[in-house]
């Protein structure tokens, strides 16, 4: 089982300069390999393989203009080419076309495939040395596969991927199953009646807006603007980390079940902007933008991803079902009607009179579909 942990790095001045060089070298090789592969195919129809591009790094080191690559860890450069090749493979499978890496991107990184050591509260990085770190758990043990060093919001981090083969894992055999309905007013409502409210980020988001306003008032290319930009980036990262921590805790609590059933939501389609014309403007455009913002802030996709791997780790499984009519179906009699949903949180069946919380009723329908199939006892109102 592969596990990853992200720790905070505290490099000294010399180590910061060396990490910056490693990042720049990896980015340069990535872009160079991508440009070479693209040029060879569009101009001559030739496909250049990964190992040919890796061997090209040696030629670059011998040239005067690119001899500075000798100061960069060789395996980090090779891994950068391998990552570019993975991006191409993802493109052939239906993903987006690989993009060139920009030095102005808010997150910069490079990767070590080998030669990384951990002792106590220090991590050894090739060409950088022993770097003090914080946040490494003692129970996090195994063979190190890769280490990704990143620079974001004026902070350094290392994401350590290990193979925890042989480590004991508690497997679930409790036969417990739960259906989960995700939403905006409630992050989660499950078939057991549990309701989880969204994380309260009003204060943190208010600080984020304030820092953004302060940045906009600073003079360009000034020291005060650089300081304001750093404060904004750190606050943005703080909000993102709070959301991730909340979702990690929530997904861990549900991974104690053997089976979890959720809706197979097309989140990208749900958050698409509705375009209008001058003759036919979009009605309630501001409300739609607010809904899109609320959906993206809940991070449903990340929650499902975390839940999936946590369940798999403990021998459980995540089932995704068709979300059609789950919020309009009566769990007691199977009657479907728009009129059943009286309000955001109130469900009253127009056929049998069953009354329940709308989200919990939907969660029970989701669970039933996961166990008995998508067409389990549905009666659509005419």
C-alpha contacts under 8 A as a table, 3 or more apart, distances in Angstrom:
res1	aa1	res2	aa2	distance
1	X	163	X	5.74
1	X	164	X	5.47
1	X	165	X	5.81
1	X	313	X	7.38
2	X	161	X	6.71
2	X	162	X	5.65
2	X	163	X	4.59
2	X	164	X	6.10
2	X	165	X	7.96
3	X	161	X	5.63
3	X	162	X	5.44
3	X	163	X	6.43
3	X	164	X	6.84
4	X	159	X	6.52
4	X	160	X	5.34
4	X	161	X	4.27
4	X	162	X	6.28
5	X	136	X	7.55
5	X	140	X	7.97
5	X	159	X	5.54
5	X	160	X	5.30
5	X	161	X	6.71
6	X	135	X	7.68
6	X	136	X	7.87
6	X	157	X	6.66
6	X	158	X	5.58
6	X	159	X	4.19
6	X	160	X	6.22
7	X	133	X	6.45
7	X	134	X	5.81
7	X	135	X	5.10
7	X	136	X	6.00
7	X	157	X	5.58
7	X	158	X	5.38
7	X	159	X	6.44
7	X	160	X	7.91
8	X	133	X	5.46
8	X	134	X	5.22
8	X	135	X	6.52
8	X	155	X	7.70
8	X	156	X	6.09
8	X	157	X	4.52
8	X	158	X	6.50
9	X	131	X	6.68
9	X	132	X	5.97
9	X	133	X	4.42
9	X	134	X	6.60
9	X	155	X	7.71
9	X	156	X	5.13
9	X	157	X	5.12
9	X	158	X	6.70
10	X	131	X	6.48
10	X	132	X	5.32
10	X	133	X	5.87
10	X	156	X	6.89
11	X	14	X	7.83
11	X	15	X	5.34
11	X	16	X	5.72
11	X	131	X	5.47
11	X	132	X	6.50
11	X	156	X	7.89
12	X	15	X	5.21
12	X	16	X	6.06
13	X	16	X	5.17
13	X	17	X	6.45
14	X	17	X	5.22
14	X	18	X	6.32
15	X	18	X	4.95
15	X	19	X	6.08
15	X	128	X	5.63
15	X	129	X	7.55
15	X	131	X	7.85
16	X	19	X	5.13
16	X	20	X	6.16
17	X	20	X	5.09
17	X	21	X	6.34
18	X	21	X	5.02
18	X	22	X	6.28
18	X	127	X	7.33
18	X	128	X	5.97
19	X	22	X	5.01
19	X	23	X	6.17
19	X	128	X	6.71
20	X	23	X	5.13
20	X	24	X	6.16
21	X	24	X	5.06
21	X	25	X	6.07
21	X	72	X	7.11
22	X	25	X	5.16
22	X	26	X	6.13
22	X	72	X	5.53
22	X	73	X	7.16
22	X	76	X	7.85
22	X	110	X	7.03
23	X	26	X	5.27
23	X	27	X	6.12
23	X	108	X	6.70
23	X	109	X	5.74
23	X	110	X	5.46
24	X	27	X	5.14
24	X	28	X	6.08
24	X	103	X	7.80
25	X	28	X	5.09
25	X	29	X	6.22
25	X	69	X	6.39
25	X	72	X	6.35
25	X	77	X	7.14
26	X	29	X	5.29
26	X	30	X	6.13
26	X	76	X	6.68
26	X	77	X	5.30
26	X	80	X	5.66
26	X	110	X	6.10
27	X	30	X	5.11
27	X	31	X	6.23
27	X	80	X	7.46
27	X	101	X	6.28
27	X	102	X	7.92
27	X	103	X	7.95
27	X	110	X	7.80
28	X	31	X	5.28
28	X	32	X	5.99
29	X	32	X	4.96
29	X	33	X	5.95
29	X	57	X	7.61
29	X	77	X	6.56
29	X	80	X	6.83
29	X	81	X	6.85
30	X	33	X	5.33
30	X	34	X	6.14
30	X	80	X	5.57
30	X	81	X	5.55
30	X	83	X	7.97
30	X	84	X	6.17
30	X	100	X	7.71
30	X	101	X	7.56
31	X	34	X	5.06
31	X	35	X	6.02
31	X	100	X	5.49
31	X	101	X	6.48
32	X	35	X	5.18
32	X	36	X	6.11
33	X	36	X	5.12
33	X	37	X	6.11
33	X	53	X	6.24
33	X	81	X	6.60
33	X	84	X	7.66
34	X	37	X	5.27
34	X	38	X	6.08
34	X	84	X	6.85
34	X	98	X	7.91
34	X	100	X	7.37
35	X	38	X	5.12
35	X	39	X	5.99
36	X	39	X	5.17
36	X	40	X	6.07
37	X	40	X	5.32
37	X	41	X	6.31
37	X	47	X	6.89
37	X	48	X	5.77
38	X	41	X	5.42
38	X	42	X	6.13
39	X	42	X	5.34
39	X	43	X	5.74
39	X	44	X	7.87
40	X	43	X	5.48
40	X	44	X	5.49
40	X	45	X	6.30
40	X	46	X	5.36
40	X	47	X	6.82
40	X	48	X	7.30
41	X	44	X	5.52
41	X	45	X	4.07
41	X	46	X	4.68
41	X	47	X	5.72
41	X	48	X	7.92
42	X	45	X	5.73
42	X	46	X	7.98
48	X	52	X	6.52
48	X	53	X	7.11
49	X	52	X	5.41
49	X	53	X	6.53
50	X	53	X	5.24
50	X	54	X	6.28
50	X	81	X	7.01
50	X	82	X	6.67
50	X	85	X	6.28
51	X	54	X	4.89
51	X	55	X	6.17
52	X	55	X	5.17
52	X	56	X	6.29
53	X	56	X	4.92
53	X	57	X	6.88
53	X	81	X	7.07
54	X	57	X	5.50
54	X	58	X	7.75
54	X	78	X	5.79
54	X	81	X	6.50
55	X	58	X	5.70
55	X	59	X	7.32
56	X	59	X	5.20
56	X	60	X	6.46
57	X	60	X	5.05
57	X	61	X	6.41
57	X	77	X	7.80
57	X	78	X	7.95
58	X	61	X	5.23
58	X	62	X	6.69
59	X	62	X	5.29
59	X	63	X	6.74
60	X	63	X	5.37
60	X	66	X	5.65
60	X	67	X	6.75
60	X	69	X	7.58
61	X	64	X	7.81
61	X	66	X	5.73
61	X	67	X	4.45
61	X	68	X	7.05
61	X	69	X	5.64
61	X	70	X	5.90
62	X	66	X	7.43
62	X	67	X	5.82
63	X	66	X	5.52
63	X	67	X	5.53
64	X	67	X	5.20
65	X	68	X	7.61
66	X	69	X	5.96
67	X	70	X	5.95
68	X	71	X	5.85
68	X	72	X	7.68
69	X	72	X	5.28
70	X	73	X	7.59
70	X	74	X	7.72
71	X	127	X	7.83
72	X	76	X	7.51
72	X	77	X	7.31
72	X	127	X	7.18
73	X	76	X	5.32
73	X	77	X	6.54
73	X	126	X	6.62
73	X	127	X	6.26
74	X	77	X	5.17
74	X	78	X	6.30
75	X	78	X	4.93
75	X	79	X	5.99
75	X	112	X	6.62
75	X	113	X	6.78
75	X	114	X	7.57
76	X	79	X	5.06
76	X	80	X	6.22
76	X	110	X	6.77
76	X	111	X	5.60
76	X	112	X	5.20
76	X	113	X	7.09
77	X	80	X	5.06
77	X	81	X	6.62
78	X	81	X	5.25
78	X	82	X	6.30
79	X	82	X	4.81
79	X	83	X	6.09
79	X	111	X	6.53
79	X	112	X	7.10
79	X	113	X	6.76
80	X	83	X	5.09
80	X	84	X	6.37
80	X	110	X	7.15
80	X	111	X	7.19
81	X	84	X	5.03
81	X	85	X	6.28
82	X	85	X	5.01
82	X	86	X	6.26
83	X	86	X	4.97
83	X	87	X	6.31
84	X	87	X	5.05
84	X	88	X	6.46
84	X	98	X	7.46
85	X	88	X	5.02
85	X	89	X	6.28
86	X	89	X	4.97
86	X	90	X	6.12
87	X	90	X	5.03
87	X	91	X	6.28
87	X	97	X	7.63
87	X	98	X	5.71
88	X	91	X	4.93
88	X	92	X	6.38
88	X	97	X	7.05
88	X	98	X	6.26
89	X	92	X	5.14
89	X	93	X	6.43
90	X	93	X	5.12
90	X	94	X	6.65
90	X	95	X	5.32
90	X	96	X	7.47
91	X	94	X	5.29
91	X	95	X	4.26
91	X	96	X	5.28
91	X	97	X	5.38
91	X	98	X	7.14
92	X	95	X	6.86
101	X	105	X	7.71
102	X	105	X	5.50
103	X	108	X	7.52
105	X	108	X	6.66
106	X	152	X	6.08
106	X	153	X	7.10
107	X	150	X	6.88
107	X	151	X	5.81
107	X	152	X	4.74
107	X	153	X	7.65
108	X	150	X	5.58
108	X	151	X	5.24
108	X	152	X	6.66
109	X	148	X	6.71
109	X	149	X	5.48
109	X	150	X	4.08
109	X	151	X	6.20
110	X	148	X	5.77
110	X	149	X	5.59
110	X	150	X	6.65
111	X	146	X	6.90
111	X	147	X	5.71
111	X	148	X	4.28
111	X	149	X	6.12
112	X	115	X	7.46
112	X	116	X	7.36
112	X	146	X	5.57
112	X	147	X	5.13
112	X	148	X	6.27
112	X	149	X	7.98
113	X	145	X	6.27
113	X	146	X	4.51
113	X	147	X	6.63
114	X	144	X	7.67
114	X	145	X	6.83
114	X	146	X	6.42
115	X	125	X	7.51
115	X	126	X	6.82
116	X	123	X	7.21
116	X	124	X	5.56
116	X	125	X	5.66
116	X	126	X	7.03
116	X	144	X	7.44
116	X	147	X	7.39
117	X	123	X	5.82
117	X	124	X	5.01
117	X	125	X	7.40
118	X	121	X	7.53
118	X	122	X	5.92
118	X	123	X	4.65
118	X	124	X	6.28
119	X	122	X	5.45
119	X	123	X	6.53
121	X	132	X	6.03
121	X	133	X	5.49
121	X	134	X	6.51
121	X	136	X	7.18
122	X	130	X	6.03
122	X	131	X	5.38
122	X	132	X	4.45
122	X	133	X	5.40
123	X	130	X	5.46
123	X	131	X	5.25
123	X	132	X	6.47
123	X	133	X	6.71
124	X	128	X	7.56
124	X	129	X	5.31
124	X	130	X	4.26
124	X	131	X	6.17
125	X	128	X	5.31
125	X	129	X	5.24
125	X	130	X	6.39
125	X	131	X	7.34
126	X	129	X	6.05
128	X	131	X	7.72
133	X	136	X	7.43
136	X	140	X	7.38
137	X	140	X	5.32
138	X	141	X	7.32
141	X	162	X	7.31
141	X	164	X	6.46
142	X	162	X	5.43
142	X	163	X	5.28
142	X	164	X	4.49
142	X	165	X	6.95
143	X	162	X	5.18
143	X	163	X	5.11
143	X	164	X	6.71
144	X	147	X	7.65
144	X	160	X	7.12
144	X	161	X	6.00
144	X	162	X	4.29
144	X	163	X	6.45
145	X	160	X	7.80
145	X	161	X	5.54
145	X	162	X	5.24
145	X	163	X	6.67
146	X	160	X	6.23
146	X	161	X	5.33
146	X	162	X	7.26
147	X	158	X	6.37
147	X	159	X	5.57
147	X	160	X	4.59
147	X	161	X	6.19
148	X	158	X	5.47
148	X	159	X	5.06
148	X	160	X	6.63
149	X	156	X	7.25
149	X	157	X	5.78
149	X	158	X	4.45
149	X	159	X	6.53
150	X	156	X	5.77
150	X	157	X	5.25
150	X	158	X	6.23
151	X	154	X	6.48
151	X	155	X	5.62
151	X	156	X	4.68
151	X	157	X	6.48
152	X	155	X	5.34
152	X	156	X	6.56
152	X	157	X	7.96
153	X	230	X	6.52
153	X	233	X	4.74
153	X	234	X	5.10
153	X	237	X	6.67
154	X	230	X	6.66
154	X	233	X	7.66
154	X	234	X	7.32
164	X	167	X	5.64
169	X	313	X	7.52
169	X	314	X	6.61
170	X	314	X	6.02
171	X	313	X	7.90
171	X	314	X	4.54
171	X	315	X	5.35
171	X	316	X	7.86
172	X	175	X	7.73
172	X	256	X	6.93
172	X	257	X	7.04
172	X	258	X	5.69
172	X	314	X	5.86
172	X	315	X	6.00
172	X	316	X	6.56
173	X	258	X	6.66
174	X	257	X	7.17
174	X	258	X	6.44
175	X	257	X	7.33
175	X	258	X	5.55
175	X	259	X	7.39
176	X	257	X	5.11
176	X	258	X	5.33
176	X	259	X	6.36
177	X	257	X	5.95
177	X	258	X	6.06
177	X	259	X	4.54
177	X	260	X	5.69
177	X	261	X	7.66
177	X	367	X	7.65
178	X	190	X	6.63
178	X	191	X	5.86
178	X	192	X	7.00
178	X	257	X	7.19
178	X	259	X	6.51
178	X	260	X	5.09
178	X	261	X	6.27
178	X	367	X	6.14
179	X	190	X	5.42
179	X	191	X	5.14
179	X	260	X	5.86
179	X	261	X	4.66
179	X	262	X	6.09
179	X	363	X	4.99
179	X	364	X	6.01
179	X	365	X	7.77
179	X	366	X	5.50
179	X	367	X	4.20
179	X	368	X	7.97
180	X	188	X	6.44
180	X	189	X	5.87
180	X	190	X	4.41
180	X	191	X	6.56
180	X	260	X	7.26
180	X	261	X	6.13
180	X	262	X	5.23
180	X	263	X	7.78
180	X	363	X	5.05
180	X	366	X	7.00
180	X	367	X	7.50
181	X	188	X	5.74
181	X	189	X	5.27
181	X	190	X	6.08
181	X	262	X	6.52
181	X	263	X	7.15
181	X	359	X	6.35
181	X	360	X	7.35
181	X	362	X	6.42
181	X	363	X	4.88
181	X	366	X	7.42
182	X	186	X	6.99
182	X	187	X	5.38
182	X	188	X	4.67
182	X	189	X	6.49
182	X	300	X	7.32
183	X	186	X	5.30
183	X	187	X	5.21
183	X	188	X	6.45
183	X	295	X	7.76
184	X	187	X	5.95
184	X	198	X	7.76
184	X	294	X	6.26
184	X	295	X	6.36
184	X	298	X	7.09
185	X	197	X	7.01
185	X	198	X	7.14
186	X	189	X	6.72
186	X	195	X	6.80
186	X	196	X	5.84
186	X	197	X	4.74
186	X	198	X	5.96
187	X	195	X	7.88
187	X	196	X	5.74
187	X	197	X	5.60
187	X	198	X	5.26
187	X	298	X	6.72
188	X	194	X	7.92
188	X	195	X	5.85
188	X	196	X	5.17
188	X	197	X	7.24
189	X	193	X	6.84
189	X	194	X	5.71
189	X	195	X	4.47
189	X	196	X	6.39
189	X	359	X	5.79
189	X	360	X	5.54
189	X	363	X	6.58
190	X	193	X	5.65
190	X	194	X	5.47
190	X	195	X	6.71
190	X	359	X	7.78
190	X	360	X	5.77
190	X	363	X	5.21
190	X	364	X	7.30
191	X	194	X	7.35
191	X	360	X	5.67
191	X	361	X	7.30
191	X	363	X	4.85
191	X	364	X	4.63
191	X	367	X	7.04
192	X	360	X	7.82
193	X	360	X	6.00
194	X	360	X	7.96
198	X	298	X	7.49
199	X	243	X	7.46
199	X	246	X	7.26
200	X	203	X	7.83
201	X	204	X	5.20
201	X	205	X	5.87
201	X	239	X	7.68
202	X	205	X	5.28
202	X	206	X	6.01
203	X	206	X	5.08
203	X	207	X	6.34
204	X	207	X	5.10
204	X	208	X	6.25
204	X	235	X	7.77
204	X	239	X	6.69
205	X	208	X	4.81
205	X	209	X	6.26
205	X	239	X	7.50
206	X	209	X	5.21
206	X	210	X	6.22
207	X	210	X	5.02
207	X	211	X	6.15
207	X	235	X	7.61
208	X	211	X	5.25
208	X	212	X	6.19
208	X	232	X	6.55
208	X	235	X	6.08
208	X	236	X	6.61
209	X	212	X	5.02
209	X	213	X	6.20
210	X	213	X	5.13
210	X	214	X	6.21
211	X	214	X	4.95
211	X	215	X	6.15
211	X	228	X	6.98
211	X	231	X	7.01
211	X	232	X	5.45
212	X	215	X	5.11
212	X	216	X	6.35
212	X	232	X	6.27
213	X	216	X	5.15
213	X	217	X	6.60
214	X	217	X	5.37
214	X	218	X	6.74
214	X	228	X	6.83
215	X	218	X	5.43
215	X	225	X	6.09
215	X	228	X	5.26
215	X	229	X	6.15
215	X	232	X	7.72
218	X	222	X	7.52
218	X	224	X	6.58
218	X	225	X	5.06
218	X	228	X	7.84
219	X	222	X	5.73
219	X	224	X	7.62
219	X	225	X	6.24
220	X	225	X	6.45
221	X	225	X	6.74
221	X	226	X	7.42
222	X	225	X	5.27
222	X	226	X	6.52
223	X	226	X	5.06
223	X	227	X	6.30
224	X	227	X	5.06
224	X	228	X	6.14
225	X	228	X	5.00
225	X	229	X	6.01
226	X	229	X	5.06
226	X	230	X	6.26
227	X	230	X	5.14
227	X	231	X	6.35
228	X	231	X	5.12
228	X	232	X	6.22
229	X	232	X	5.14
229	X	233	X	6.19
230	X	233	X	5.16
230	X	234	X	6.21
231	X	234	X	5.22
231	X	235	X	6.21
232	X	235	X	5.18
232	X	236	X	6.12
233	X	236	X	5.09
233	X	237	X	6.20
234	X	237	X	5.10
234	X	238	X	6.11
235	X	238	X	4.92
235	X	239	X	6.34
236	X	239	X	5.30
236	X	240	X	6.37
237	X	240	X	5.04
237	X	241	X	6.10
238	X	241	X	5.15
238	X	242	X	6.21
239	X	242	X	5.15
239	X	243	X	6.36
240	X	243	X	5.22
240	X	244	X	6.28
241	X	244	X	5.04
241	X	245	X	6.04
242	X	245	X	5.16
242	X	246	X	6.18
243	X	246	X	5.13
243	X	247	X	6.25
244	X	247	X	5.13
244	X	248	X	6.02
245	X	248	X	5.07
245	X	249	X	6.26
246	X	249	X	5.33
246	X	250	X	6.19
247	X	250	X	4.98
247	X	251	X	5.92
247	X	302	X	7.88
247	X	303	X	5.85
247	X	306	X	7.76
248	X	251	X	5.29
248	X	252	X	6.04
248	X	303	X	7.71
248	X	306	X	6.82
249	X	252	X	5.14
249	X	253	X	6.35
250	X	253	X	5.31
250	X	254	X	6.63
251	X	254	X	5.24
251	X	255	X	6.11
251	X	303	X	6.67
251	X	306	X	6.29
251	X	307	X	4.90
251	X	310	X	7.42
252	X	255	X	5.04
252	X	256	X	7.08
252	X	307	X	7.11
252	X	310	X	6.76
253	X	256	X	5.96
254	X	257	X	5.89
254	X	260	X	7.56
254	X	307	X	7.43
255	X	258	X	7.22
255	X	260	X	7.89
255	X	307	X	6.50
255	X	310	X	5.89
255	X	311	X	5.01
255	X	314	X	7.59
255	X	316	X	7.47
256	X	311	X	7.73
257	X	260	X	6.74
257	X	311	X	7.91
257	X	316	X	7.11
258	X	311	X	7.32
258	X	315	X	7.20
258	X	316	X	4.43
258	X	317	X	6.54
259	X	311	X	7.95
259	X	316	X	5.69
259	X	317	X	5.22
259	X	318	X	6.10
259	X	319	X	7.43
260	X	317	X	6.57
260	X	318	X	5.06
260	X	319	X	6.23
260	X	367	X	7.93
261	X	318	X	5.92
261	X	319	X	4.68
261	X	320	X	5.85
261	X	321	X	7.25
261	X	366	X	6.46
261	X	367	X	5.66
261	X	370	X	5.80
262	X	318	X	7.48
262	X	319	X	6.26
262	X	320	X	5.03
262	X	321	X	6.39
262	X	366	X	6.48
262	X	367	X	7.72
263	X	320	X	5.23
263	X	321	X	5.01
263	X	322	X	6.04
263	X	323	X	5.13
263	X	366	X	6.88
264	X	320	X	4.93
264	X	321	X	5.36
264	X	322	X	5.77
264	X	323	X	6.27
265	X	322	X	8.00
265	X	323	X	6.87
266	X	269	X	5.52
266	X	270	X	6.38
267	X	270	X	4.96
267	X	271	X	6.32
267	X	300	X	7.97
267	X	301	X	7.47
268	X	271	X	5.36
268	X	272	X	6.29
269	X	272	X	5.32
270	X	292	X	7.57
271	X	292	X	4.96
271	X	295	X	7.38
271	X	296	X	7.79
272	X	292	X	7.78
273	X	288	X	7.82
273	X	289	X	7.46
274	X	282	X	7.02
274	X	285	X	7.66
275	X	282	X	6.77
276	X	280	X	5.98
276	X	281	X	4.79
276	X	282	X	5.01
277	X	280	X	4.96
277	X	281	X	5.17
277	X	282	X	7.59
278	X	281	X	5.68
282	X	285	X	5.66
284	X	287	X	5.20
284	X	288	X	6.34
285	X	288	X	5.07
285	X	289	X	6.26
286	X	289	X	5.08
286	X	290	X	6.19
287	X	290	X	5.01
287	X	291	X	6.19
288	X	291	X	5.05
288	X	292	X	6.15
289	X	292	X	5.06
289	X	293	X	6.15
290	X	293	X	5.08
290	X	294	X	6.18
291	X	294	X	5.04
291	X	295	X	6.17
292	X	295	X	5.15
292	X	296	X	6.26
293	X	296	X	5.30
293	X	297	X	6.12
294	X	297	X	5.15
294	X	298	X	6.41
295	X	298	X	5.37
295	X	299	X	6.91
295	X	300	X	7.56
296	X	299	X	5.34
296	X	300	X	7.53
299	X	302	X	5.43
299	X	303	X	6.30
300	X	303	X	5.03
300	X	304	X	6.24
301	X	304	X	5.26
301	X	305	X	6.22
302	X	305	X	4.98
302	X	306	X	6.12
303	X	306	X	5.24
303	X	307	X	6.05
304	X	307	X	5.02
304	X	308	X	5.98
305	X	308	X	5.17
305	X	309	X	6.55
306	X	309	X	5.58
306	X	310	X	6.20
307	X	310	X	5.23
307	X	311	X	6.05
307	X	318	X	7.54
308	X	311	X	5.31
308	X	312	X	6.19
308	X	317	X	6.94
308	X	318	X	5.66
309	X	312	X	5.00
309	X	313	X	6.06
310	X	313	X	5.14
310	X	314	X	6.59
311	X	314	X	5.31
311	X	315	X	6.19
311	X	316	X	4.53
311	X	317	X	5.54
311	X	318	X	6.93
312	X	315	X	5.06
312	X	316	X	5.23
312	X	317	X	5.87
313	X	316	X	7.36
319	X	370	X	6.34
320	X	370	X	7.21
321	X	366	X	7.01
321	X	369	X	6.59
321	X	370	X	6.18
321	X	374	X	6.84
322	X	374	X	6.57
323	X	326	X	5.72
323	X	366	X	7.69
325	X	328	X	5.06
325	X	329	X	5.90
325	X	336	X	7.08
326	X	329	X	5.53
326	X	362	X	5.17
326	X	363	X	7.87
326	X	365	X	5.91
326	X	366	X	6.60
327	X	341	X	7.27
327	X	358	X	6.79
327	X	359	X	7.19
327	X	361	X	7.32
327	X	362	X	4.89
328	X	336	X	5.41
328	X	337	X	5.57
328	X	338	X	5.73
328	X	339	X	7.86
328	X	340	X	5.94
328	X	341	X	6.11
328	X	362	X	7.74
329	X	334	X	5.73
329	X	335	X	5.59
329	X	336	X	4.40
329	X	337	X	6.81
329	X	340	X	7.53
329	X	362	X	7.39
329	X	365	X	7.32
329	X	378	X	7.56
330	X	333	X	5.75
330	X	334	X	4.86
330	X	335	X	5.27
330	X	336	X	6.44
330	X	340	X	7.57
330	X	349	X	6.00
330	X	354	X	7.37
330	X	361	X	7.15
330	X	365	X	7.94
331	X	334	X	5.60
331	X	361	X	6.14
331	X	362	X	7.69
331	X	364	X	6.60
331	X	365	X	5.84
332	X	354	X	6.98
333	X	351	X	7.99
333	X	352	X	6.92
333	X	377	X	7.87
334	X	377	X	5.60
334	X	378	X	4.82
334	X	379	X	5.50
335	X	349	X	7.38
335	X	351	X	6.66
335	X	378	X	6.29
335	X	379	X	4.59
335	X	380	X	5.83
335	X	381	X	6.65
336	X	340	X	7.40
336	X	378	X	7.00
336	X	379	X	5.78
336	X	380	X	4.54
336	X	381	X	5.56
337	X	340	X	5.49
337	X	341	X	7.89
337	X	350	X	7.77
337	X	380	X	6.58
337	X	381	X	5.46
338	X	341	X	5.97
339	X	342	X	6.33
339	X	349	X	7.82
339	X	350	X	6.95
340	X	347	X	5.71
340	X	348	X	5.13
340	X	349	X	4.81
340	X	350	X	5.84
341	X	344	X	7.39
341	X	346	X	6.40
341	X	347	X	4.83
341	X	348	X	6.53
341	X	349	X	7.92
341	X	358	X	6.88
342	X	345	X	7.91
342	X	346	X	5.57
342	X	347	X	5.71
342	X	348	X	6.59
343	X	346	X	5.12
343	X	347	X	7.16
344	X	358	X	7.04
345	X	357	X	5.46
345	X	358	X	4.89
345	X	359	X	6.52
346	X	355	X	7.59
346	X	356	X	6.43
346	X	357	X	5.13
346	X	358	X	5.05
347	X	354	X	7.85
347	X	355	X	5.63
347	X	356	X	5.30
347	X	357	X	5.74
347	X	358	X	4.65
347	X	361	X	7.56
348	X	353	X	5.94
348	X	354	X	5.62
348	X	355	X	4.53
348	X	356	X	6.73
349	X	352	X	5.78
349	X	353	X	4.73
349	X	354	X	5.12
349	X	355	X	6.57
350	X	353	X	5.73
356	X	360	X	7.31
356	X	361	X	6.29
357	X	360	X	5.41
357	X	361	X	6.07
358	X	361	X	5.14
358	X	362	X	6.21
359	X	362	X	5.04
359	X	363	X	6.19
360	X	363	X	4.91
360	X	364	X	6.30
361	X	364	X	5.22
361	X	365	X	6.45
362	X	365	X	5.04
362	X	366	X	6.19
363	X	366	X	4.97
363	X	367	X	6.23
364	X	367	X	5.08
364	X	368	X	6.22
365	X	368	X	5.04
365	X	369	X	6.22
366	X	369	X	5.18
366	X	370	X	6.26
367	X	370	X	5.10
367	X	371	X	6.34
368	X	371	X	5.23
368	X	372	X	5.72
368	X	373	X	7.22
368	X	376	X	7.24
369	X	372	X	5.28
369	X	373	X	4.50
369	X	374	X	4.72
369	X	375	X	7.18
369	X	376	X	6.39
370	X	373	X	5.73
370	X	374	X	7.23
372	X	375	X	7.95
372	X	376	X	6.05
373	X	376	X	5.81
375	X	378	X	6.28
